């Protein structure tokens, strides 16, 4: 404290000039004191649900600042408005950026999927670093645009697939790349989601107009989506099952499970995709549900060009709603399907690798063949705090500036999200009606560079949606 007083008294600060002097040395301020300029000033758009984790881990007990809050549902914001009473609170992210944007360094976006892209783009275009929940976007086009905008604006980015900061994904990646199971030609990923009801309980309920809670700004919650009357089925969570707002079980879990093979096999754009979906509803439900609501289960099959000269192409299949892939020979059920959330299975020319969510619990199979196999060192650096360190990894990278490493920067997360959303494009093409008829299942051929289905133009309407209510990228 004595040296701090002496420092201020001598007028050195004035001599240096306030414009040039941005970070006060720690030894001047005293032991354990964090200079204000060492803290990241963070705004949060979305204050409930997953935001509860994101805000808490980014704030990190006070090593960083929460300087603004935004939510369209006051009920979701109660906790953090009480914790950060000095942080101004908004219903509209555009008003927040306009009024207090100068005090914001970075923005955490934890909203329903349909609002990820416009909020992230608005923040990045003002030079703000962004953390966006998974899936990065609602549409393929949005993912491509955000990836390009992050590079153009030179901002630090992170998608909220926290498993990408875990150790397991790195160890699985290392095993696959070293060729432990030979040349990989097939990958299966599966999940038990959806574990929420897909849609309201009946067509009658769907058509009823429900009173809007006074704490909810319903028009701003709808955002880019076409107008519909309020119904409690939509919020705060079950929006995931509605195409206007969410991306279904695939959007919820695909960025977790598919992230591992995407990295390990250096996958790029698929060349083809096809799907089939569950149809447990009676015929009279089909008209009421399928235009609007994600299916209760689906299987999706994509083909990728292979970078391995020994493998012509790589086939990746996704299963949700409790559907699982076939059990390969020479392995037991509990060796593959050991995680209730879901799992992944790599099949190569020399063996298999099975893993659970985030690549956890990975094992080489048949076990007897690989019992002496040595684990190679990870290719990417391990993250302090592992999955719990995902948000702080981003915070620290923001302080370092553009080019600092994050586990799921948009250069990685954008193409991954495009791959995941290809499954929804196939599903929606399968379910949508053309001239009153269902087109049915088709194998869709994809030109990734052009973002276009080349053999069924009807499906291209699901590459990019039209925003309602004056929103745009």
C-alpha positions in Angstrom: 0.0 0.0 0.0 2.9 2.4 0.8 4.4 1.9 -2.7 1.0 2.4 -4.3 0.5 5.7 -2.5 4.0 6.8 -3.4 3.3 5.9 -7.1 0.1 8.0 -7.2 1.7 10.9 -5.2 4.6 11.3 -7.5 2.3 11.9 -10.5 3.9 9.3 -12.6 0.5 8.3 -13.9 -0.2 11.7 -15.2 3.3 11.9 -16.7 2.7 8.7 -18.6 -0.6 10.0 -20.0 -3.9 8.3 -19.4 -4.4 7.4 -23.0 -1.2 5.3 -23.2 -1.5 3.8 -19.7 -4.1 1.0 -19.9 -2.9 -1.7 -17.5 -1.7 -0.9 -14.0 1.0 -3.3 -13.0 -0.1 -5.8 -10.3 2.9 -5.1 -8.0 1.7 -1.5 -7.8 -1.9 -2.4 -6.8 -0.9 -4.9 -4.2 -0.8 -8.7 -3.9 -4.0 -10.5 -4.9 -5.5 -7.3 -6.5 -6.8 -7.7 -10.0 -6.5 -4.6 -12.1 -9.8 -3.4 -13.6 -8.2 -3.6 -17.0 -7.4 -7.2 -16.5 -11.1 -8.1 -16.3 -13.2 -8.8 -19.3 -16.4 -6.8 -19.5 -19.1 -9.3 -20.4 -22.7 -8.9 -21.5 -25.1 -11.8 -21.3 -28.1 -12.2 -23.7 -30.2 -14.9 -22.1 -30.1 -15.2 -18.3 -31.8 -18.6 -17.6 -31.3 -22.2 -18.5 -27.9 -22.9 -20.0 -27.0 -19.2 -19.4 -26.9 -20.0 -15.7 -23.8 -22.1 -16.3 -22.3 -19.8 -18.9 -22.6 -16.6 -16.8 -21.4 -18.3 -13.6 -18.3 -19.8 -15.2 -17.4 -16.7 -17.2 -17.8 -14.4 -14.2 -15.6 -16.9 -12.3 -16.2 -15.6 -8.9 -15.3 -12.0 -9.8 -12.1 -12.4 -11.9 -14.2 -10.9 -14.7 -17.2 -8.5 -15.0 -20.8 -8.9 -16.0 -21.7 -5.4 -17.2 -25.0 -5.9 -18.9 -27.9 -8.4 -18.9 -30.6 -9.0 -21.5 -33.6 -11.3 -21.5 -37.1 -11.3 -22.9 -38.5 -13.2 -19.9 -38.1 -11.4 -16.6 -38.6 -14.6 -14.7 -35.4 -16.0 -16.2 -33.4 -12.9 -15.2 -34.3 -12.7 -11.5 -31.2 -14.5 -10.2 -28.6 -12.5 -12.1 -30.4 -9.1 -11.8 -30.1 -9.6 -8.1 -26.4 -10.7 -8.2 -25.4 -7.9 -10.6 -27.7 -4.9 -9.6 -25.4 -2.4 -11.3 -25.5 -4.1 -14.6 -28.2 -2.5 -16.8 -31.0 -4.8 -17.9 -32.6 -4.9 -21.3 -35.3 -6.8 -23.2 -33.7 -6.0 -26.6 -30.1 -6.9 -27.4 -30.1 -4.2 -30.1 -30.9 -1.5 -27.5 -28.3 -3.0 -25.2 -25.5 -2.8 -27.8 -26.6 0.8 -28.8 -26.7 2.1 -25.3 -23.9 0.4 -23.4 -21.9 -1.2 -26.2 -18.9 1.0 -25.5 -18.5 -0.7 -22.1 -18.8 -4.2 -23.4 -15.8 -6.4 -24.5 -17.6 -9.7 -25.1 -21.1 -11.2 -25.3 -22.5 -14.5 -24.2 -25.5 -15.7 -26.2 -27.7 -18.3 -24.5 -31.0 -18.0 -26.3 -33.2 -20.3 -28.3 -31.5 -21.4 -31.5 -33.4 -19.1 -33.9 -31.9 -16.0 -32.3 -28.2 -17.1 -32.1 -27.1 -15.7 -35.5 -28.6 -12.2 -35.5 -27.4 -11.5 -32.0 -23.9 -12.9 -32.6 -23.6 -11.0 -35.9 -24.7 -7.7 -34.4 -22.1 -8.1 -31.6 -19.3 -9.2 -33.9 -19.9 -6.3 -36.3 -19.2 -4.0 -33.3 -16.0 -5.8 -32.6 -17.3 -7.8 -29.6 -15.9 -11.3 -28.9 -18.8 -13.8 -28.7 -19.6 -17.1 -26.9 -22.6 -18.7 -28.6 -24.5 -21.8 -27.3 -24.7 -24.9 -29.5 -25.8 -25.4 -32.1 -24.1 -22.3 -33.4 -27.0 -21.4 -35.6 -30.5 -22.5 -36.7 -29.7 -22.7 -40.4 -26.7 -23.8 -42.5 -26.5 -20.4 -44.2 -26.2 -18.6 -40.8 -23.3 -20.8 -39.8 -21.4 -20.0 -42.9 -22.0 -16.3 -42.4 -21.0 -16.3 -38.8 -17.8 -18.1 -39.6 -16.9 -15.6 -42.2 -17.8 -12.6 -39.9 -15.6 -13.9 -37.1 -12.6 -13.8 -39.4 -13.6 -10.5 -40.9 -14.0 -8.8 -37.6 -11.0 -10.5 -36.0 -12.9 -11.5 -32.8 -12.4 -14.4 -30.4 -15.2 -16.9 -30.6 -16.4 -20.1 -28.9 -19.4 -22.3 -29.3 -20.9 -23.8 -26.2 -20.2 -27.5 -26.9 -18.1 -27.8 -23.7 -17.1 -31.3 -24.5 -14.6 -29.9 -27.0 -12.6 -28.7 -24.1 -12.5 -32.1 -22.4 -9.5 -34.4 -22.4 -11.4 -37.4 -23.9 -12.1 -35.8 -27.3 -8.3 -35.1 -27.6 -7.3 -38.7 -26.7 -9.9 -40.2 -29.1 -8.7 -37.9 -31.8 -5.1 -38.9 -31.2 -6.0 -42.6 -31.3 -7.9 -42.3 -34.6 -5.2 -40.2 -36.2 -2.4 -42.6 -35.2 -4.3 -45.4 -36.9 -4.9 -47.5 -33.8 -8.0 -49.1 -35.4 -6.7 -48.9 -38.9 -8.5 -47.0 -41.7 -11.9 -45.7 -40.4 -14.8 -46.1 -42.9 -17.9 -46.0 -40.7 -19.0 -43.9 -37.7 -22.2 -44.2 -35.7 -23.5 -41.5 -33.2 -26.7 -41.8 -31.2 -28.6 -40.1 -28.4 -31.6 -40.7 -26.1 -32.9 -37.2 -26.9 -35.6 -36.0 -27.3 -36.5 -36.4 -23.6 -39.0 -33.6 -23.9 -42.4 -33.7 -25.6 -42.3 -32.8 -29.3 -45.2 -30.4 -29.5 -48.2 -29.6 -27.4 -50.5 -32.4 -26.2 -53.2 -32.2 -28.9 -54.2 -30.3 -32.0 -56.9 -28.6 -29.9 -54.4 -27.2 -27.4 -52.2 -26.1 -30.3 -54.9 -23.9 -31.7 -55.9 -22.3 -28.4 -54.5 -18.9 -27.6 -53.1 -18.7 -24.1 -52.6 -15.5 -22.0 -49.1 -14.1 -22.2 -47.4 -13.9 -18.8 -46.8 -10.3 -17.8 -43.1 -11.0 -17.4 -42.7 -12.1 -21.0 -42.1 -9.8 -24.0 -43.6 -12.3 -26.4 -42.9 -10.4 -29.7 -39.2 -10.1 -28.8 -39.1 -13.8 -27.8 -40.5 -14.7 -31.3 -37.7 -12.5 -32.8 -36.9 -13.8 -36.3 -39.8 -16.4 -36.2 -43.2 -15.8 -37.8 -45.9 -14.6 -35.4 -47.9 -17.2 -33.5 -50.0 -17.0 -30.4 -48.3 -17.6 -27.1 -48.5 -21.1 -25.7 -46.7 -22.4 -22.5 -45.4 -25.4 -24.6 -42.9 -23.1 -26.3 -41.0 -21.8 -23.3 -38.8 -21.9 -21.4 -37.4 -25.2 -22.8 -39.7 -27.1 -25.2 -39.0 -24.7 -28.0 -36.3 -27.2 -29.0 -39.0 -29.3 -30.6 -40.4 -26.6 -32.9 -38.8 -25.9 -36.3 -39.4 -22.1 -36.0 -37.3 -21.9 -32.8 -35.2 -25.0 -32.4 -33.3 -27.7 -34.2 -34.6 -30.8 -32.4 -32.6 -33.6 -30.8 -29.9 -33.3 -33.5 -29.3 -29.7 -32.8 -29.4 -30.3 -29.1 -26.8 -33.1 -29.0 -25.2 -33.4 -32.5 -22.6 -30.8 -31.7 -21.5 -32.8 -28.7 -21.4 -36.3 -30.3 -20.4 -35.4 -33.9 -17.7 -33.0 -32.8 -15.4 -35.9 -32.0 -15.5 -37.7 -35.4 -15.5 -34.3 -37.1 -12.1 -33.5 -35.6 -10.6 -37.0 -35.6 -11.4 -37.7 -39.2 -11.0 -34.1 -40.6 -14.5 -34.2 -42.0 -15.6 -31.5 -44.4 -18.9 -31.0 -46.2 -20.8 -34.2 -46.8 -21.5 -35.2 -50.4 -24.9 -36.8 -49.6 -27.5 -37.1 -46.9 -30.7 -39.1 -46.4 -33.0 -39.8 -43.5 -36.0 -41.6 -42.1 -38.1 -40.5 -39.2 -40.4 -42.0 -36.6 -44.2 -41.7 -37.2 -45.8 -42.8 -34.0 -48.6 -40.2 -34.3 -52.0 -41.0 -35.8 -52.8 -39.7 -39.2 -54.8 -36.8 -37.9 -51.7 -35.7 -35.9 -49.5 -35.6 -39.0 -51.0 -32.5 -40.5 -51.0 -30.7 -37.2 -47.5 -31.7 -36.1 -45.0 -32.4 -38.9 -44.9 -29.1 -40.6 -44.2 -27.5 -37.3 -42.6 -29.9 -34.9 -39.4 -32.1 -35.0 -40.1 -35.8 -35.3 -40.0 -38.1 -32.2 -37.1 -40.1 -33.6 -34.9 -40.1 -36.7 -31.9 -41.8 -38.4 -29.7 -39.8 -40.7 -27.0 -41.1 -43.0 -24.2 -38.9 -44.5 -21.4 -39.6 -46.8 -18.1 -37.7 -46.7 -15.0 -37.7 -49.0 -12.1 -39.4 -47.3 -8.7 -37.9 -46.8 -7.4 -41.5 -46.3 -6.3 -43.0 -49.6 -7.2 -46.4 -48.3 -10.8 -45.5 -47.8 -12.9 -44.2 -50.7 -15.5 -42.5 -48.5 -16.6 -42.2 -44.8 -20.2 -43.0 -43.8 -21.5 -41.3 -40.7 -24.9 -42.2 -39.3 -26.9 -40.5 -36.5 -29.7 -42.0 -34.5 -32.0 -40.2 -32.0 -35.2 -40.8 -30.0 -33.8 -44.0 -28.5 -32.8 -45.6 -31.9 -29.4 -47.3 -31.8 -27.1 -48.7 -34.5 -26.6 -52.5 -35.0 -24.3 -54.2 -32.6 -21.1 -55.3 -34.4 -19.8 -58.8 -34.1 -17.2 -59.8 -31.5 -18.3 -57.2 -28.9 -20.9 -57.2 -26.2 -23.8 -54.8 -25.8 -22.4 -53.2 -22.6 -19.1 -52.5 -24.4 -20.8 -50.3 -26.9 -24.0 -48.9 -25.4 -22.7 -48.1 -21.9 -23.8 -44.5 -21.7 -27.5 -43.7 -21.3 -27.1 -40.2 -22.9 -25.8 -41.9 -26.1 -22.5 -42.7 -27.7 -20.3 -43.0 -30.7 -18.6 -45.9 -32.5 -15.7 -45.7 -35.0 -15.3 -48.8 -37.2 -11.9 -49.3 -38.9 -10.0 -52.0 -40.8 -8.2 -53.1 -37.6 -10.8 -52.7 -34.9 -13.3 -50.3 -33.3 -13.3 -47.4 -30.8 -16.4 -46.9 -28.7 -17.1 -43.8 -26.5 -19.8 -42.0 -24.6 -20.8 -38.3 -24.5 -17.8 -36.0 -25.2 -15.8 -39.1 -26.0 -15.7 -40.1 -22.3 -15.2 -43.7 -21.4 -13.5 -44.4 -24.7 -12.2 -48.0 -25.3 -10.6 -49.9 -28.1 -12.3 -53.1 -29.2 -12.1 -56.0 -29.2 -10.6 -55.4 -25.8 -8.3 -58.4 -25.8 -6.6 -57.3 -29.0 -5.8 -53.8 -27.6 -5.0 -54.5 -24.0 -1.4 -53.5 -24.4 -2.0 -50.5 -26.7 -0.3 -47.3 -25.4 -2.3 -44.1 -25.5 -0.7 -41.5 -27.7 -0.2 -37.9 -26.5 -3.0 -35.5 -27.5 -2.5 -33.3 -30.5 -4.3 -30.3 -29.1 -3.5 -28.7 -25.8 -5.4 -29.9 -22.7 -7.7 -27.2 -21.2 -7.4 -26.1 -17.6 -10.6 -27.2 -15.9 -11.5 -29.5 -18.8 -15.2 -29.1 -19.8 -15.8 -26.8 -16.8 -13.0 -24.6 -18.2 -14.6 -24.0 -21.5 -16.0 -20.6 -20.7 -12.8 -19.4 -19.0 -10.7 -20.6 -21.9 -12.7 -18.2 -24.0 -12.5 -15.4 -21.5 -8.7 -15.7 -21.3 -8.4 -15.9 -25.1 -10.5 -12.7 -25.4 -7.9 -10.9 -23.2 -5.1 -12.1 -25.5 -6.9 -11.1 -28.6 -7.8 -12.5 -32.1 -5.8 -15.5 -32.9 -5.7 -16.9 -29.4 -6.7 -20.6 -29.3 -10.2 -21.7 -28.2 -11.4 -25.3 -28.4 -14.5 -24.5 -30.5 -13.8 -21.3 -32.4 -16.1 -20.5 -35.3 -13.5 -21.8 -37.7 -14.2 -25.2 -36.1 -17.8 -24.7 -34.9 -19.2 -23.2 -38.1 -18.4 -26.1 -40.4 -19.4 -28.6 -37.6 -22.7 -26.9 -37.2 -23.3 -27.0 -41.0 -22.6 -30.7 -40.9 -25.1 -31.3 -38.0 -27.8 -29.1 -39.6 -27.5 -31.1 -42.9 -29.4 -33.8 -41.0 -32.2 -31.4 -40.3 -32.3 -30.3 -43.9 -32.9 -33.9 -44.9 -35.5 -34.4 -42.2 -37.4 -31.3 -43.1 -37.3 -32.1 -46.8 -38.7 -35.5 -45.9 -41.6 -34.1 -43.8 -42.5 -30.9 -45.7 -45.4 -30.9 -48.1 -45.1 -30.0 -51.8 -48.4 -29.3 -53.6 -50.2 -31.0 -50.7 -48.1 -34.1 -51.0 -45.2 -35.4 -48.9 -42.1 -35.7 -51.2 -40.9 -38.6 -49.1 -37.4 -40.0 -48.5 -34.7 -39.0 -51.0 -30.9 -39.2 -51.1 -29.9 -35.6 -51.3 -26.7 -34.6 -53.1 -24.9 -31.6 -51.5 -22.5 -29.0 -53.0 -21.0 -27.7 -49.9 -19.1 -24.8 -51.4 -22.3 -23.5 -53.1 -24.5 -24.5 -50.1 -26.9 -26.2 -52.5 -28.8 -29.5 -52.9 -28.1 -30.4 -56.6 -30.7 -33.1 -57.2 -33.9 -31.8 -55.4 -34.3 -28.1 -55.5 -37.3 -28.2 -53.1 -34.9 -29.0 -50.2 -32.9 -25.8 -50.7 -35.6 -23.8 -48.9 -34.2 -25.2 -45.7 -30.7 -24.0 -46.3 -31.7 -20.4 -45.4 -34.9 -19.2 -43.8 -36.4 -15.7 -44.2 -36.4 -13.7 -41.0 -39.6 -12.1 -39.8 -40.2 -8.8 -37.9 -37.4 -6.8 -39.6 -34.5 -8.9 -38.3 -31.5 -9.5 -40.6 -27.9 -10.5 -40.6 
